[in-house]
Amino acid sequence: MSTLNNIKEDEIDLKELFKTILKYKIQIIIITYIFTMGAGIFAYLKPNIYTTSIVLELEDKKNNKTASAGADFMMEALSGSSGAGIANEIEVMKSRLILQKSFDKLDLNTNYWANNKFKKIEYYKNSPFVVEFSFLDDFLNGRNFTLTPIDENTFNLQLKKPSVYSLDNVLKMLDIKNYELGDTFSYNQNHKFNELIQTEYFSLTIKKVFDLKYNTYNFNHMTNMDVFNKYKKNLSVSQISKSASILNVSLEDTEPNRIKDILTSIYNTYTNEDIQRKTEEAKLTLDFIDVQLESINKRLNISATNLESFKEKNKLVELSGQAIKSTEKLSEYETQLEELKTELNVLLSLKNYVASNTNLLGMSITSASLIDPKISALVSQLQDETARKSTLLIDYTPAHPELVKVSQKIRSIKRNIVGTINNNIAQFQNRKRSLENIIKKYDKSINTLPKQERELSKLTRLFSVDEKIYSYLLEKKAESAILQSSTISNTRLLDEGIIANEPVKPKRKLIVLVGFILGFIFSLFYAFMREFFNNTVSNSDDVEKLSSIPIYGIIPQYKGKKAKKLVDEAYRSIRTNLQFLPKHENSNVIAITSSVSGEGKTTTSANLAKIIAKANKSVVILDLDLRKSSLHLNFDIPNTIGISSYLSGQNTLEEITNFVEKDNVTVLTTGSLPPNPSELILGDKMKELIDTLKAKYDYVIFDTPPVGLVTDAMILINYADISFLVIKAFYTRKEFVKNLDRLSKEHKNNTFGLILNGVEIGDKYGYGYGSNYGYGYGNAKYYQDR
């Protein structure tokens, strides 16, 4: 049984839901239409956004380092392999250095567009005119100039003041920002094409390329930083996968041809920078080798001359077997010592470079067999943080917490690099001392040889060491020269940018659909919230929920001839329902009241009297609202004397009686409004008046004051056989209906009925009208309690 009740309640709630929707269907349709149209207009005005991408392959430099781990020490120490990795290359490609050089190669500072049907038509390399700026004040950068063609050779150039409703202007009005010169500057003059236009704040020439077919055109000029900020935010550089050194570089813009040119320019700039960096590294290597060669060459010449002179002077050609063996061994250790000194010089140079340079993005180093690998890792880390700092400086000042944190980290890494280099230098110096000790031992062994043989061994050894080093340096110089002349970028273009034919944004159909859905949801929300906060009754359903008093009639709004017929029929229905009242033969005194004024109580009283009179019944209607009279206006009769003068004994009943012949209704007006209406109504003369009228007329109708405002109505209700409580749709508050229901329960000896007035014609009225018959004669529960 409980389940059935829950189902019934759910059905009732669902029914109320649909009734609310139907009640506000016009508003729902209008709101949904407005949202849909707004979304459609937004989608129409939104410019097309295109996207294009290129795919690049970067050389895997980490693998190269592994492959070259066995290479000789100097070429590894001076090679052009960066340890920064793919992430660093992504930051380099997005850096201002690369992007600004890329943008400078293209004409991106001046923008052109036309206005057609509220849409912007942007031009790139196909503008019908070209603007050449000779001078432009800073405050005019970004301001839109408007060009309006007048004829083939003449145009109007206009520059408007900034809008007074702009955020910038509001801030200046509030003294948050200072006013500038540009806030008051405007321009509006006619000129000819190819004419030099000069003012105090700008100087430009507009050259016509081909005919201008639209009514208005616009152009503006952007600074390099504005260009950088505009395209940087729409540029995306991403690694296709973590295991692959392949990058996808994409850009979004309103002009597809411009996207392709920008991406191509970025690729060319990046590869040129890479080649230039490698060329510079090779040049540094050659310079280093040349210095070493010059020094070794001098030593080699001296040692060769000394050896030759000694041989000629002493007639010695070669050493003995023991001397040769000792000399070769000593020569080997001395060669190692020279190599160690060279690498030590590299470390010292690296230390000085780190200490004296703030930006190490261009430095290259790998881990040689004798150098600590931590140096390369720290340099790579330092380059990553330096690139990150450069990126942050675009958007923030050096005082920003994130930049302060990065700067502290850079200083810490540099200290670690210097410390690691110092440790390596210390290790190299220890090895150097060890080699020097070994060389001293061999020197002692050689010192046991005869003097001439000992001197020949020394000269031969020096010549051999210098010759090996010199040969080695010549070989590396040749390799570096070849590398410099054949330097290519580590980047390979896999997929070129393709000019997009279809925009990726906006999704116009989706925007309209979302607008429709949002509009429908908002309209439903509006309908339910309005219904939730609606504190007035609107139809018979609302009345039934709030009161058990039977409804004797539902009167529609009076609008037009069709409504007049329905109104008349509604009053006939009330007249008919009066015949089915219990003890109908005694129910000829009718009191009509309402909760507050304005609910149609007096009009209902007058119309009910007229409709009863048409059934050949004698009817008298009394205006007993002795505080605010208005019944006489409905019958177009004077109100000079009336009930107040009768009750006070000033006039007789015959004198105050007005018979309206056209309506066949007798009317007793209030007369002059008395100061004590309650006392007059409580008097015996009021009861005598009612008894007299009941005996003379078939129906006696009271038009009483509102029952919710004064006590007069309750006094008069006690004289009535039935009291009609008039409530008005969309006017009477729900709590008033509850008060009327409570009133009927407190006065069980009186019979009450409701008349719902002012109902809209349509579904609401039809439903309510059809239900009133049942209430008139069938509400057994209500009358059982009477």
ABEGO torsion letter per residue (X at the ends): XAAAAAAAAAAAAAAAAAAAAAAAAAAAAAAAAAAAAAAAAAAAABBBBBBBBBBBBBBBAAAAAAAAAABBAAAAAABABBAAEAAAAAAAAABAAAAAAAAAABBAABBBBBBBGGBBBBBBGABABBBBBABBBAAABGBBBBBBBABAABBBBBBBBBBAABAAAAAAAAGABBBBAAAABBBBBBBBBGBBBBBAABBBBBBBABBBABABBBBBBBBAAAAAAAAAAABBBBBABAABBBBBBBBBBABAAAAAAAAAAAAAAAAAAAAAAAAAAAAAAAAAAAAAAAAAAAAAAAAAAAAAAAAAAAGBABBBAAAAAAAAAAAAAAAAAAAAAAAAAAAAAAAAAAAABABAAABBBBBBAABBAAAAAAAAAAAAAAAAAAAAAAABBAABAAAAAAAAAAAAAAAAAAAAAAAAAAAAAAAAAAAAAAAAAAAAAAAABBAAAAAAAAAAAAAAAAAAAAAAAAAAAAAAAAAAAABBBABBBABBBBBBABBAOBBAAAAAAAAAAAAAAAAAAAAAAAAAABABBABAAAAAAABABBBABBBBBBBEAAAAAAAAAAAAAAAAAAAABBGAAABABBBBBBABBGAGAAAAAAAAAAAAAAAGBBBBBBBABAABBAAAAAAGBBAABBAAAAAAGABBAAAABBBBAAAGBBBBBAEBBBABAAAAAABAAAAAAAAAAAAABABBBBBBBBAAABAAAAAAAAABABBBBBBBBGABBAAAAAAAAAAAAABAABBBBBBBBGBBBEAAAAAAAAAAAAAAAABAAAAAAX
